[in-house]
């Protein structure tokens, strides 16, 4: 029998059995961690980005 995941929510600091992954924190010197929120608070976070994805180039003035 497995235990259901229970996570502390990042915004309201309560626990939830239905966490929503809102951010992945990568660390250069060790394992990173995930940030979870409840479905109500998840809307307050920007969309996750891939750490290996290059950002779009910004227009430069000439």
PDB file of N, CA, C, O and CB in Angstrom:
ATOM      1  N   UNK A   1       0.848  -1.179   0.000  1.00  0.00           N
ATOM      2  CA  UNK A   1       0.000   0.000   0.000  1.00  0.00           C
ATOM      3  C   UNK A   1       0.891   1.240   0.000  1.00  0.00           C
ATOM      4  O   UNK A   1       1.818   1.345   0.804  1.00  0.00           O
ATOM      5  CB  UNK A   1      -0.963  -0.001   1.225  1.00  0.00           C
ATOM      6  N   UNK A   2       0.610   2.169  -0.896  1.00  0.00           N
ATOM      7  CA  UNK A   2       1.405   3.391  -0.961  1.00  0.00           C
ATOM      8  C   UNK A   2       0.644   4.540  -0.320  1.00  0.00           C
ATOM      9  O   UNK A   2      -0.585   4.603  -0.357  1.00  0.00           O
ATOM     10  CB  UNK A   2       1.768   3.733  -2.419  1.00  0.00           C
ATOM     11  N   UNK A   3       1.414   5.442   0.266  1.00  0.00           N
ATOM     12  CA  UNK A   3       0.818   6.634   0.873  1.00  0.00           C
ATOM     13  C   UNK A   3       0.565   7.677  -0.198  1.00  0.00           C
ATOM     14  O   UNK A   3       1.384   7.825  -1.104  1.00  0.00           O
ATOM     15  CB  UNK A   3       1.729   7.208   1.982  1.00  0.00           C
ATOM     16  N   UNK A   4      -0.531   8.398  -0.126  1.00  0.00           N
ATOM     17  CA  UNK A   4      -0.763   9.470  -1.088  1.00  0.00           C
ATOM     18  C   UNK A   4       0.203  10.625  -0.824  1.00  0.00           C
ATOM     19  O   UNK A   4       0.596  10.868   0.317  1.00  0.00           O
ATOM     20  CB  UNK A   4      -2.230   9.961  -1.017  1.00  0.00           C
ATOM     21  N   UNK A   5       0.576  11.321  -1.875  1.00  0.00           N
ATOM     22  CA  UNK A   5       1.485  12.456  -1.723  1.00  0.00           C
ATOM     23  C   UNK A   5       0.784  13.584  -0.979  1.00  0.00           C
ATOM     24  O   UNK A   5      -0.346  13.948  -1.305  1.00  0.00           O
ATOM     25  CB  UNK A   5       1.988  12.948  -3.099  1.00  0.00           C
ATOM     26  N   UNK A   6       1.451  14.122   0.003  1.00  0.00           N
ATOM     27  CA  UNK A   6       0.957  15.289   0.729  1.00  0.00           C
ATOM     28  C   UNK A   6       2.061  16.327   0.660  1.00  0.00           C
ATOM     29  O   UNK A   6       3.180  16.063   1.101  1.00  0.00           O
ATOM     30  CB  UNK A   6       0.565  14.944   2.230  1.00  0.00           C
ATOM     31  N   UNK A   7       1.776  17.487   0.123  1.00  0.00           N
ATOM     32  CA  UNK A   7       2.779  18.527  -0.068  1.00  0.00           C
ATOM     33  C   UNK A   7       2.336  19.820   0.590  1.00  0.00           C
ATOM     34  O   UNK A   7       1.145  20.123   0.664  1.00  0.00           O
ATOM     35  CB  UNK A   7       3.044  18.754  -1.556  1.00  0.00           C
ATOM     36  N   UNK A   8       3.332  20.590   1.077  1.00  0.00           N
ATOM     37  CA  UNK A   8       3.032  21.921   1.586  1.00  0.00           C
ATOM     38  C   UNK A   8       2.947  22.872   0.400  1.00  0.00           C
ATOM     39  O   UNK A   8       3.785  22.839  -0.502  1.00  0.00           O
ATOM     40  CB  UNK A   8       4.110  22.396   2.619  1.00  0.00           C
ATOM     41  N   UNK A   9       1.942  23.701   0.415  1.00  0.00           N
ATOM     42  CA  UNK A   9       1.745  24.653  -0.671  1.00  0.00           C
ATOM     43  C   UNK A   9       2.629  25.872  -0.438  1.00  0.00           C
ATOM     44  O   UNK A   9       2.759  26.343   0.692  1.00  0.00           O
ATOM     45  CB  UNK A   9       0.254  25.068  -0.783  1.00  0.00           C
ATOM     46  N   UNK A  10       3.233  26.377  -1.503  1.00  0.00           N
ATOM     47  CA  UNK A  10       4.206  27.461  -1.392  1.00  0.00           C
ATOM     48  C   UNK A  10       3.562  28.809  -1.069  1.00  0.00           C
ATOM     49  O   UNK A  10       4.168  29.621  -0.368  1.00  0.00           O
ATOM     50  CB  UNK A  10       4.989  27.573  -2.675  1.00  0.00           C
ATOM     51  N   UNK A  11       2.390  29.057  -1.546  1.00  0.00           N
ATOM     52  CA  UNK A  11       1.778  30.385  -1.370  1.00  0.00           C
ATOM     53  C   UNK A  11       1.005  30.501  -0.057  1.00  0.00           C
ATOM     54  O   UNK A  11       1.180  31.478   0.671  1.00  0.00           O
ATOM     55  CB  UNK A  11       0.844  30.686  -2.537  1.00  0.00           C
ATOM     56  N   UNK A  12       0.160  29.530   0.255  1.00  0.00           N
ATOM     57  CA  UNK A  12      -0.682  29.636   1.453  1.00  0.00           C
ATOM     58  C   UNK A  12      -0.171  28.783   2.618  1.00  0.00           C
ATOM     59  O   UNK A  12      -0.747  28.827   3.705  1.00  0.00           O
ATOM     60  CB  UNK A  12      -2.104  29.228   1.116  1.00  0.00           C
ATOM     61  N   UNK A  13       0.896  28.013   2.411  1.00  0.00           N
ATOM     62  CA  UNK A  13       1.578  27.233   3.457  1.00  0.00           C
ATOM     63  C   UNK A  13       0.697  26.191   4.148  1.00  0.00           C
ATOM     64  O   UNK A  13       0.978  25.800   5.281  1.00  0.00           O
ATOM     65  CB  UNK A  13       2.120  28.165   4.492  1.00  0.00           C
ATOM     66  N   UNK A  14      -0.348  25.744   3.485  1.00  0.00           N
ATOM     67  CA  UNK A  14      -1.163  24.640   3.986  1.00  0.00           C
ATOM     68  C   UNK A  14      -0.725  23.365   3.262  1.00  0.00           C
ATOM     69  O   UNK A  14       0.088  23.430   2.340  1.00  0.00           O
ATOM     70  CB  UNK A  14      -2.701  24.918   3.774  1.00  0.00           C
ATOM     71  N   UNK A  15      -1.243  22.233   3.660  1.00  0.00           N
ATOM     72  CA  UNK A  15      -0.923  20.991   2.963  1.00  0.00           C
ATOM     73  C   UNK A  15      -2.082  20.592   2.054  1.00  0.00           C
ATOM     74  O   UNK A  15      -3.234  20.951   2.295  1.00  0.00           O
ATOM     75  CB  UNK A  15      -0.612  19.861   3.972  1.00  0.00           C
ATOM     76  N   UNK A  16      -1.750  19.843   1.005  1.00  0.00           N
ATOM     77  CA  UNK A  16      -2.772  19.391   0.058  1.00  0.00           C
ATOM     78  C   UNK A  16      -2.448  17.980  -0.412  1.00  0.00           C
ATOM     79  O   UNK A  16      -1.282  17.599  -0.504  1.00  0.00           O
ATOM     80  CB  UNK A  16      -2.873  20.355  -1.151  1.00  0.00           C
ATOM     81  N   UNK A  17      -3.473  17.222  -0.704  1.00  0.00           N
ATOM     82  CA  UNK A  17      -3.300  15.889  -1.275  1.00  0.00           C
ATOM     83  C   UNK A  17      -3.327  15.940  -2.796  1.00  0.00           C
ATOM     84  O   UNK A  17      -3.124  14.918  -3.450  1.00  0.00           O
ATOM     85  CB  UNK A  17      -4.386  14.941  -0.761  1.00  0.00           C
ATOM     86  N   UNK A  18      -3.573  17.108  -3.366  1.00  0.00           N
ATOM     87  CA  UNK A  18      -3.628  17.289  -4.812  1.00  0.00           C
ATOM     88  C   UNK A  18      -2.701  18.430  -5.222  1.00  0.00           C
ATOM     89  O   UNK A  18      -3.170  19.472  -5.680  1.00  0.00           O
ATOM     90  CB  UNK A  18      -5.079  17.569  -5.278  1.00  0.00           C
ATOM     91  N   UNK A  19      -1.375  18.242  -5.061  1.00  0.00           N
ATOM     92  CA  UNK A  19      -0.444  19.332  -5.366  1.00  0.00           C
ATOM     93  C   UNK A  19      -0.313  19.579  -6.862  1.00  0.00           C
ATOM     94  O   UNK A  19      -0.460  18.669  -7.678  1.00  0.00           O
ATOM     95  CB  UNK A  19       0.919  19.029  -4.781  1.00  0.00           C
ATOM     96  N   UNK A  20      -0.033  20.828  -7.201  1.00  0.00           N
ATOM     97  CA  UNK A  20       0.227  21.235  -8.576  1.00  0.00           C
ATOM     98  C   UNK A  20       1.672  21.713  -8.623  1.00  0.00           C
ATOM     99  O   UNK A  20       2.049  22.611  -7.870  1.00  0.00           O
ATOM    100  CB  UNK A  20      -0.780  22.358  -9.062  1.00  0.00           C
ATOM    101  N   UNK A  21       2.483  21.127  -9.495  1.00  0.00           N
ATOM    102  CA  UNK A  21       3.874  21.528  -9.633  1.00  0.00           C
ATOM    103  C   UNK A  21       3.922  22.877 -10.333  1.00  0.00           C
ATOM    104  O   UNK A  21       3.450  23.007 -11.463  1.00  0.00           O
ATOM    105  CB  UNK A  21       4.693  20.462 -10.415  1.00  0.00           C
ATOM    106  N   UNK A  22       4.495  23.895  -9.665  1.00  0.00           N
ATOM    107  CA  UNK A  22       4.539  25.233 -10.252  1.00  0.00           C
ATOM    108  C   UNK A  22       5.951  25.690 -10.581  1.00  0.00           C
ATOM    109  O   UNK A  22       6.124  26.651 -11.331  1.00  0.00           O
ATOM    110  CB  UNK A  22       3.900  26.220  -9.317  1.00  0.00           C
ATOM    111  N   UNK A  23       6.983  25.011 -10.027  1.00  0.00           N
ATOM    112  CA  UNK A  23       8.352  25.442 -10.302  1.00  0.00           C
ATOM    113  C   UNK A  23       9.325  24.326  -9.964  1.00  0.00           C
ATOM    114  O   UNK A  23       9.139  23.610  -8.981  1.00  0.00           O
ATOM    115  CB  UNK A  23       8.697  26.716  -9.507  1.00  0.00           C
ATOM    116  N   UNK A  24      10.357  24.179 -10.773  1.00  0.00           N
ATOM    117  CA  UNK A  24      11.441  23.243 -10.489  1.00  0.00           C
ATOM    118  C   UNK A  24      12.693  24.056 -10.226  1.00  0.00           C
ATOM    119  O   UNK A  24      13.102  24.850 -11.074  1.00  0.00           O
ATOM    120  CB  UNK A  24      11.657  22.229 -11.666  1.00  0.00           C
ATOM    121  N   UNK A  25      13.307  23.874  -9.067  1.00  0.00           N
ATOM    122  CA  UNK A  25      14.518  24.603  -8.710  1.00  0.00           C
ATOM    123  C   UNK A  25      15.700  23.676  -8.942  1.00  0.00           C
ATOM    124  O   UNK A  25      15.796  22.617  -8.322  1.00  0.00           O
ATOM    125  CB  UNK A  25      14.472  25.107  -7.226  1.00  0.00           C
ATOM    126  N   UNK A  26      16.598  24.074  -9.833  1.00  0.00           N
ATOM    127  CA  UNK A  26      17.778  23.276 -10.141  1.00  0.00           C
ATOM    128  C   UNK A  26      18.953  23.799  -9.338  1.00  0.00           C
ATOM    129  O   UNK A  26      19.076  25.006  -9.129  1.00  0.00           O
ATOM    130  CB  UNK A  26      18.092  23.303 -11.656  1.00  0.00           C
ATOM    131  N   UNK A  27      19.811  22.909  -8.890  1.00  0.00           N
ATOM    132  CA  UNK A  27      20.975  23.301  -8.095  1.00  0.00           C
ATOM    133  C   UNK A  27      22.234  22.751  -8.755  1.00  0.00           C
ATOM    134  O   UNK A  27      22.258  21.606  -9.204  1.00  0.00           O
ATOM    135  CB  UNK A  27      20.852  22.792  -6.627  1.00  0.00           C
ATOM    136  N   UNK A  28      23.271  23.568  -8.809  1.00  0.00           N
ATOM    137  CA  UNK A  28      24.523  23.147  -9.435  1.00  0.00           C
ATOM    138  C   UNK A  28      25.325  22.217  -8.532  1.00  0.00           C
ATOM    139  O   UNK A  28      26.126  21.425  -9.028  1.00  0.00           O
ATOM    140  CB  UNK A  28      25.361  24.364  -9.798  1.00  0.00           C
ATOM    141  N   UNK A  29      25.130  22.294  -7.229  1.00  0.00           N
ATOM    142  CA  UNK A  29      25.968  21.530  -6.303  1.00  0.00           C
ATOM    143  C   UNK A  29      25.244  20.367  -5.639  1.00  0.00           C
ATOM    144  O   UNK A  29      25.800  19.736  -4.740  1.00  0.00           O
ATOM    145  CB  UNK A  29      26.505  22.440  -5.246  1.00  0.00           C
ATOM    146  N   UNK A  30      24.044  20.073  -6.049  1.00  0.00           N
ATOM    147  CA  UNK A  30      23.311  18.977  -5.436  1.00  0.00           C
ATOM    148  C   UNK A  30      21.931  18.858  -6.035  1.00  0.00           C
ATOM    149  O   UNK A  30      21.620  19.505  -7.035  1.00  0.00           O
ATOM    150  CB  UNK A  30      23.216  19.168  -3.933  1.00  0.00           C
ATOM    151  N   UNK A  31      21.105  18.035  -5.425  1.00  0.00           N
ATOM    152  CA  UNK A  31      19.763  17.862  -5.978  1.00  0.00           C
ATOM    153  C   UNK A  31      18.927  19.122  -5.812  1.00  0.00           C
ATOM    154  O   UNK A  31      19.054  19.844  -4.823  1.00  0.00           O
ATOM    155  CB  UNK A  31      19.062  16.685  -5.311  1.00  0.00           C
ATOM    156  N   UNK A  32      18.091  19.368  -6.771  1.00  0.00           N
ATOM    157  CA  UNK A  32      17.181  20.496  -6.685  1.00  0.00           C
ATOM    158  C   UNK A  32      15.920  20.087  -5.945  1.00  0.00           C
ATOM    159  O   UNK A  32      15.894  19.062  -5.263  1.00  0.00           O
ATOM    160  CB  UNK A  32      16.839  21.028  -8.082  1.00  0.00           C
ATOM    161  N   UNK A  33      14.888  20.882  -6.080  1.00  0.00           N
ATOM    162  CA  UNK A  33      13.624  20.561  -5.423  1.00  0.00           C
ATOM    163  C   UNK A  33      12.480  21.144  -6.233  1.00  0.00           C
ATOM    164  O   UNK A  33      12.684  21.994  -7.099  1.00  0.00           O
ATOM    165  CB  UNK A  33      13.596  21.099  -3.969  1.00  0.00           C
ATOM    166  N   UNK A  34      11.286  20.679  -5.942  1.00  0.00           N
ATOM    167  CA  UNK A  34      10.081  21.139  -6.620  1.00  0.00           C
ATOM    168  C   UNK A  34       9.268  22.028  -5.695  1.00  0.00           C
ATOM    169  O   UNK A  34       9.266  21.843  -4.478  1.00  0.00           O
ATOM    170  CB  UNK A  34       9.238  19.948  -7.099  1.00  0.00           C
ATOM    171  N   UNK A  35       8.580  22.990  -6.282  1.00  0.00           N
ATOM    172  CA  UNK A  35       7.689  23.887  -5.543  1.00  0.00           C
ATOM    173  C   UNK A  35       6.265  23.549  -5.963  1.00  0.00           C
ATOM    174  O   UNK A  35       5.947  23.508  -7.152  1.00  0.00           O
ATOM    175  CB  UNK A  35       8.028  25.411  -5.816  1.00  0.00           C
ATOM    176  N   UNK A  36       5.421  23.309  -4.981  1.00  0.00           N
ATOM    177  CA  UNK A  36       4.034  22.920  -5.240  1.00  0.00           C
ATOM    178  C   UNK A  36       3.070  23.986  -4.733  1.00  0.00           C
ATOM    179  O   UNK A  36       3.395  24.756  -3.830  1.00  0.00           O
ATOM    180  CB  UNK A  36       3.722  21.566  -4.582  1.00  0.00           C
ATOM    181  N   UNK A  37       1.891  24.017  -5.320  1.00  0.00           N
ATOM    182  CA  UNK A  37       0.822  24.904  -4.872  1.00  0.00           C
ATOM    183  C   UNK A  37      -0.492  24.139  -5.005  1.00  0.00           C
ATOM    184  O   UNK A  37      -0.552  23.094  -5.654  1.00  0.00           O
ATOM    185  CB  UNK A  37       0.794  26.247  -5.701  1.00  0.00           C
ATOM    186  N   UNK A  38      -1.532  24.667  -4.389  1.00  0.00           N
ATOM    187  CA  UNK A  38      -2.859  24.088  -4.589  1.00  0.00           C
ATOM    188  C   UNK A  38      -3.405  24.640  -5.903  1.00  0.00           C
ATOM    189  O   UNK A  38      -2.841  25.586  -6.454  1.00  0.00           O
ATOM    190  CB  UNK A  38      -3.826  24.412  -3.381  1.00  0.00           C
ATOM    191  N   UNK A  39      -4.468  24.078  -6.400  1.00  0.00           N
ATOM    192  CA  UNK A  39      -4.997  24.514  -7.695  1.00  0.00           C
ATOM    193  C   UNK A  39      -5.457  25.972  -7.662  1.00  0.00           C
ATOM    194  O   UNK A  39      -5.390  26.661  -8.680  1.00  0.00           O
ATOM    195  CB  UNK A  39      -6.158  23.617  -8.116  1.00  0.00           C
ATOM    196  N   UNK A  40      -5.921  26.447  -6.511  1.00  0.00           N
ATOM    197  CA  UNK A  40      -6.350  27.851  -6.406  1.00  0.00           C
ATOM    198  C   UNK A  40      -5.156  28.799  -6.469  1.00  0.00           C
ATOM    199  O   UNK A  40      -5.232  29.847  -7.111  1.00  0.00           O
ATOM    200  CB  UNK A  40      -7.129  28.078  -5.098  1.00  0.00           C
ATOM    201  N   UNK A  41      -4.054  28.442  -5.811  1.00  0.00           N
ATOM    202  CA  UNK A  41      -2.878  29.309  -5.767  1.00  0.00           C
ATOM    203  C   UNK A  41      -1.996  29.166  -7.004  1.00  0.00           C
ATOM    204  O   UNK A  41      -1.212  30.067  -7.303  1.00  0.00           O
ATOM    205  CB  UNK A  41      -2.066  29.009  -4.530  1.00  0.00           C
ATOM    206  N   UNK A  42      -2.107  28.053  -7.728  1.00  0.00           N
ATOM    207  CA  UNK A  42      -1.243  27.811  -8.890  1.00  0.00           C
ATOM    208  C   UNK A  42      -1.423  28.877  -9.966  1.00  0.00           C
ATOM    209  O   UNK A  42      -0.495  29.142 -10.730  1.00  0.00           O
ATOM    210  CB  UNK A  42      -1.527  26.434  -9.480  1.00  0.00           C
ATOM    211  N   UNK A  43      -2.594  29.488 -10.037  1.00  0.00           N
ATOM    212  CA  UNK A  43      -2.838  30.533 -11.032  1.00  0.00           C
ATOM    213  C   UNK A  43      -1.995  31.781 -10.789  1.00  0.00           C
ATOM    214  O   UNK A  43      -1.836  32.597 -11.697  1.00  0.00           O
ATOM    215  CB  UNK A  43      -4.306  30.905 -11.038  1.00  0.00           C
ATOM    216  N   UNK A  44      -1.455  31.948  -9.589  1.00  0.00           N
ATOM    217  CA  UNK A  44      -0.659  33.128  -9.254  1.00  0.00           C
ATOM    218  C   UNK A  44       0.814  32.980  -9.663  1.00  0.00           C
ATOM    219  O   UNK A  44       1.590  33.921  -9.499  1.00  0.00           O
ATOM    220  CB  UNK A  44      -0.751  33.401  -7.761  1.00  0.00           C
ATOM    221  N   UNK A  45       1.204  31.830 -10.183  1.00  0.00           N
ATOM    222  CA  UNK A  45       2.580  31.575 -10.597  1.00  0.00           C
ATOM    223  C   UNK A  45       2.695  31.682 -12.112  1.00  0.00           C
ATOM    224  O   UNK A  45       1.774  31.295 -12.830  1.00  0.00           O
ATOM    225  CB  UNK A  45       3.048  30.187 -10.116  1.00  0.00           C
ATOM    226  N   UNK A  46       3.822  32.206 -12.608  1.00  0.00           N
ATOM    227  CA  UNK A  46       4.006  32.224 -14.066  1.00  0.00           C
ATOM    228  C   UNK A  46       4.205  30.804 -14.585  1.00  0.00           C
ATOM    229  O   UNK A  46       4.524  29.910 -13.802  1.00  0.00           O
ATOM    230  CB  UNK A  46       5.215  33.116 -14.459  1.00  0.00           C
ATOM    231  N   UNK A  47       4.026  30.576 -15.871  1.00  0.00           N
ATOM    232  CA  UNK A  47       4.223  29.231 -16.413  1.00  0.00           C
ATOM    233  C   UNK A  47       5.670  28.776 -16.210  1.00  0.00           C
ATOM    234  O   UNK A  47       6.598  29.585 -16.240  1.00  0.00           O
ATOM    235  CB  UNK A  47       3.855  29.194 -17.912  1.00  0.00           C
ATOM    236  N   UNK A  48       5.846  27.464 -16.001  1.00  0.00           N
ATOM    237  CA  UNK A  48       7.190  26.925 -15.816  1.00  0.00           C
ATOM    238  C   UNK A  48       7.967  27.030 -17.121  1.00  0.00           C
ATOM    239  O   UNK A  48       7.402  26.916 -18.208  1.00  0.00           O
ATOM    240  CB  UNK A  48       7.136  25.458 -15.331  1.00  0.00           C
ATOM    241  N   UNK A  49       9.273  27.249 -16.992  1.00  0.00           N
ATOM    242  CA  UNK A  49      10.153  27.268 -18.149  1.00  0.00           C
ATOM    243  C   UNK A  49      11.154  26.132 -18.015  1.00  0.00           C
ATOM    244  O   UNK A  49      11.450  25.681 -16.908  1.00  0.00           O
ATOM    245  CB  UNK A  49      10.875  28.635 -18.285  1.00  0.00           C
ATOM    246  N   UNK A  50      11.663  25.681 -19.127  1.00  0.00           N
ATOM    247  CA  UNK A  50      12.675  24.632 -19.134  1.00  0.00           C
ATOM    248  C   UNK A  50      14.039  25.282 -18.937  1.00  0.00           C
ATOM    249  O   UNK A  50      14.387  26.211 -19.665  1.00  0.00           O
ATOM    250  CB  UNK A  50      12.630  23.808 -20.462  1.00  0.00           C
ATOM    251  N   UNK A  51      14.812  24.812 -17.972  1.00  0.00           N
ATOM    252  CA  UNK A  51      16.116  25.400 -17.672  1.00  0.00           C
ATOM    253  C   UNK A  51      17.084  25.241 -18.837  1.00  0.00           C
ATOM    254  O   UNK A  51      18.028  26.021 -18.962  1.00  0.00           O
ATOM    255  CB  UNK A  51      16.704  24.765 -16.420  1.00  0.00           C
ATOM    256  N   UNK A  52      16.868  24.255 -19.682  1.00  0.00           N
ATOM    257  CA  UNK A  52      17.769  24.034 -20.803  1.00  0.00           C
ATOM    258  C   UNK A  52      17.306  24.744 -22.077  1.00  0.00           C
ATOM    259  O   UNK A  52      18.000  24.723 -23.094  1.00  0.00           O
ATOM    260  CB  UNK A  52      17.904  22.553 -21.064  1.00  0.00           C
ATOM    261  N   UNK A  53      16.148  25.362 -22.015  1.00  0.00           N
ATOM    262  CA  UNK A  53      15.621  26.070 -23.176  1.00  0.00           C
ATOM    263  C   UNK A  53      16.245  27.461 -23.257  1.00  0.00           C
ATOM    264  O   UNK A  53      16.328  28.172 -22.256  1.00  0.00           O
ATOM    265  CB  UNK A  53      14.076  26.167 -23.107  1.00  0.00           C
ATOM    266  N   UNK A  54      16.678  27.840 -24.447  1.00  0.00           N
ATOM    267  CA  UNK A  54      17.277  29.162 -24.619  1.00  0.00           C
ATOM    268  C   UNK A  54      16.192  30.223 -24.699  1.00  0.00           C
ATOM    269  O   UNK A  54      15.161  30.000 -25.334  1.00  0.00           O
ATOM    270  CB  UNK A  54      18.159  29.204 -25.879  1.00  0.00           C
ATOM    271  N   UNK A  55      16.405  31.380 -24.062  1.00  0.00           N
ATOM    272  CA  UNK A  55      15.418  32.440 -24.156  1.00  0.00           C
ATOM    273  C   UNK A  55      15.419  33.037 -25.567  1.00  0.00           C
ATOM    274  O   UNK A  55      16.411  32.947 -26.291  1.00  0.00           O
ATOM    275  CB  UNK A  55      15.695  33.530 -23.103  1.00  0.00           C
ATOM    276  N   UNK A  56      14.306  33.640 -25.940  1.00  0.00           N
ATOM    277  CA  UNK A  56      14.208  34.267 -27.248  1.00  0.00           C
ATOM    278  C   UNK A  56      15.165  35.457 -27.299  1.00  0.00           C
ATOM    279  O   UNK A  56      15.316  36.171 -26.308  1.00  0.00           O
ATOM    280  CB  UNK A  56      12.745  34.713 -27.547  1.00  0.00           C
ATOM    281  N   UNK A  57      15.809  35.673 -28.437  1.00  0.00           N
ATOM    282  CA  UNK A  57      16.726  36.805 -28.532  1.00  0.00           C
ATOM    283  C   UNK A  57      15.976  38.118 -28.415  1.00  0.00           C
ATOM    284  O   UNK A  57      14.844  38.239 -28.884  1.00  0.00           O
ATOM    285  CB  UNK A  57      17.504  36.759 -29.845  1.00  0.00           C
ATOM    286  N   UNK A  58      16.598  39.081 -27.802  1.00  0.00           N
ATOM    287  CA  UNK A  58      15.981  40.402 -27.664  1.00  0.00           C
ATOM    288  C   UNK A  58      16.452  41.284 -28.809  1.00  0.00           C
ATOM    289  O   UNK A  58      17.611  41.207 -29.217  1.00  0.00           O
ATOM    290  CB  UNK A  58      16.329  41.050 -26.287  1.00  0.00           C
ATOM    291  N   UNK A  59      15.567  42.117 -29.326  1.00  0.00           N
ATOM    292  CA  UNK A  59      15.981  42.999 -30.418  1.00  0.00           C
ATOM    293  C   UNK A  59      17.045  43.984 -29.922  1.00  0.00           C
ATOM    294  O   UNK A  59      16.929  44.544 -28.831  1.00  0.00           O
ATOM    295  CB  UNK A  59      14.758  43.764 -30.998  1.00  0.00           C
ATOM    296  N   UNK A  60      18.063  44.182 -30.725  1.00  0.00           N
ATOM    297  CA  UNK A  60      19.130  45.114 -30.352  1.00  0.00           C
ATOM    298  C   UNK A  60      19.110  46.302 -31.288  1.00  0.00           C
ATOM    299  O   UNK A  60      18.868  46.175 -32.489  1.00  0.00           O
ATOM    300  CB  UNK A  60      20.515  44.423 -30.383  1.00  0.00           C
ATOM    301  N   UNK A  61      19.369  47.453 -30.709  1.00  0.00           N
ATOM    302  CA  UNK A  61      19.410  48.669 -31.524  1.00  0.00           C
ATOM    303  C   UNK A  61      20.727  48.717 -32.288  1.00  0.00           C
ATOM    304  O   UNK A  61      21.756  48.254 -31.795  1.00  0.00           O
ATOM    305  CB  UNK A  61      19.240  49.940 -30.643  1.00  0.00           C
ATOM    306  N   UNK A  62      20.690  49.278 -33.490  1.00  0.00           N
ATOM    307  CA  UNK A  62      21.911  49.393 -34.292  1.00  0.00           C
ATOM    308  C   UNK A  62      22.409  50.798 -34.352  1.00  0.00           C
ATOM    309  O   UNK A  62      23.429  51.065 -34.988  1.00  0.00           O
ATOM    310  CB  UNK A  62      21.683  48.889 -35.682  1.00  0.00           C
TER     311      UNK A  62
END
